[in-house]
Each structure stands twice: as structure tokens, then as C-alpha cells.
Amino acid sequence: MDQSIPEPVGGHEPVRLYDVFATDCPVRPIFGDVTSRWATLVITALMARPHRFSQLAARIGGVSEKMLSQTLRALTRDGLISRTVTSTGPIQVSYELTDLGRNLAPRLENLVTWVVHHTSTIQAAQAAYDADAPVPPTVANRC
């Protein structure tokens, strides 16, 4: 599907509708960038204020420097965050949400909040599923 419909707000160009279920849809790689676990956490962390790389790494436990760097690069490329280099004594690089990122951030924050509120229910469902699921032979033979 590749139609144009009028933008509902403001004087922007028409919004294009895409078939997000089609393998060649240009929206799908963007979904990957925006909905990855690290991107969701980066964007919600940047809602409060700009952060330097080390601050984001400290805030988001478990993210490797490589994954954080890749995530920041993808989000910058997508126009969701901006990267500012300050030429001080040691060069400092900070990241902050762009207008587009600030528009997305509350939606991702709602997702994070939903997951937090439903974690115990999801964990119970996982435990019930795991209790009923047969153990794959590759796992059973590891002992």
C-alpha cells in the first residue's frame, strides 16, 4: 500500500501509508531501530535530559559499549536523537532527543510502564508455559 493522506496536524507534507506487513516495507527497519530493548531504554533515559555516553552507559545497566554505540548511531541516523560534540579540554559528546524523538518518547515510556505493571503476570505465564513445554533434546543432553 502506498497511498497519501492529508497530515492531520500542521502544514506538513502528506503522510504516506505503508504496508508494514510486507517484507520490503521501508518502515520495518525503522521499527527495528525504535523498538529494540536498548533503543527504548536510551530514548526514555533521554526524556529527562541530555546525557553523555558514559552517563547513558551507567544509567542503562547491562548494555555493552558496542551496543550502546550502535544504538546511538542508529537513533541519530533516524533523526530521533542529536549528537553534540563540545571542544573542551577533553572532547565531550552529548546526546539528546530531537523534536521527533520527544514526540516518540512518551509512547515508549507508556510501553515501559505497561511492561513494568504487567511483569508479574507475564512471568507467571512464562513459568506456566515452561512447566508444560517439553525440554528440547539439545538442552536435556547438556548435563
C-alpha positions, 0 to 999 in steps of 0.5 A, a space after each residue: 500500500 502506498 497511498 497519501 493522506 492529508 497530515 492531520 496536524 500542521 502544514 506538513 507534507 502528506 503522510 504516506 501509508 505503508 504496508 508494514 506487513 510486507 517484507 520490503 516495507 521501508 518502515 520495518 527497519 525503522 521499527 527495528 531501530 525504535 523498538 529494540 530493548 536498548 533503543 527504548 531504554 536510551 530514548 526514555 533515559 533521554 526524556 529527562 535530559 541530555 546525557 553523555 555516553 558514559 552517563 547513558 552507559 551507567 544509567 542503562 545497566 547491562 548494555 555493552 559499549 558496542 551496543 550502546 554505540 550502535 544504538 546511538 548511531 542508529 537513533 541519530 541516523 533516524 533523526 530521533 536523537 542529536 549528537 553534540 560534540 563540545 571542544 573542551 579540554 577533553 572532547 565531550 559528546 552529548 546526546 539528546 532527543 530531537 523534536 521527533 524523538 520527544 514526540 516518540 518518547 512518551 509512547 515508549 515510556 507508556 510501553 515501559 510502564 505497561 511492561 513494568 505493571 504487567 511483569 508479574 503476570 507475564 512471568 507467571 505465564 512464562 513459568 506456566 508455559 515452561 512447566 508444560 513445554 517439553 525440554 528440547 533434546 539439545 538442552 536435556 543432553 547438556 548435563 
